[in-house]
Amino acid sequence: MGKKLFVGNLPFAASDENLVSIFSNAGKVESARVVSDRNSGRSKGFGFVEMSTDAEAADALAKFNGADWEGRKMTVSEAKAEAPKAEGAKRERPRKPRPPKSGAPKASPTGELPKPVMTAAKPETSTSTAETPDKS
C-alpha cells in the first residue's frame, strides 16, 4: 500500500489543517491538502493525505473510511498515481467535423471544389420612354 491517501466526500468547510488534525490520530501526517476550485476558492469536497509509513496509511484507511465528519461519510482509499501532464496542457477531445458555412461551395466526393461559373454581364436595358410616332 502507498503512503498517499485519497479522502473524498469531505465537508466543504474542511481545510488542510482539519485533515492533519484528524489523520494524525492514525500516525504522522507528512502532508495534507484539500483541493479547491481555481476560480471560486471553494473546496471541491476531496483531498489527499500523505502518511509517513505504509502501516500508518493502512491504519488511517481502516479508521476513517466510512467515518462521519459533519454528517458526511468520508471515503478513504489509496491514491492512484497521477498521470504526468505538460504544464498548461488541456485534455484532448476529438474534434467534430463542422458543416460548411452557408454559401460556401461544397466539395465533390473526390474532394475537389467546383470551378466557378463565369457569366457575362448583361447589357443594361433602358426603360425610358422614347418618343413614338402617334398613330392617329
Secondary structure as UniProt FT lines:
FT   STRAND          4..8
FT   TURN            12..13
FT   HELIX           16..23
FT   TURN            24..25
FT   STRAND          29..36
FT   TURN            38..40
FT   STRAND          43..51
FT   HELIX           54..64
FT   TURN            65..66
FT   STRAND          68..69
FT   TURN            70..71
FT   STRAND          72..73
FT   STRAND          75..78
FT   TURN            87..88
FT   TURN            102..103
FT   TURN            109..110
//
